[in-house]
Amino acid sequence: MHVVKVLVDAGADVNKLDADGNTPLHICLMRHHCEIIEILVAAGADVNKQDGEGNTPLHISLMNRRAVKESEINPAVAPKLKAVGSYHEATANVIH
């Protein structure tokens, strides 16, 4: 976690995509690194960013059957991730 703080403080791109289109936020959700999720969101990680398969960070969390709980991460972060789900559902309803 200390390394993440150092990288973020040094200006690392918190929205940088890997070869599969995942951001650091997607990867941390896959690996359940709640403290790092807080750091990334506080540093401006895009909670609406879709990965290479069109999944947002919230989708990743739900697919791993570990829905983000407000008790697991900072209460200021959880609503941002939950709002993404509402936005995505509204968009899907318009498109379909």
ABEGO torsion letter per residue (X at the ends): XAAAAAAAAAGBBAABBBAAGBBAAAAAAAAGBAAAAAAAAAAGBBAABBBAAGBBAAAAAAAAGBBBBAAABBAAAAAAAAAAAAAAAAAAAAAX
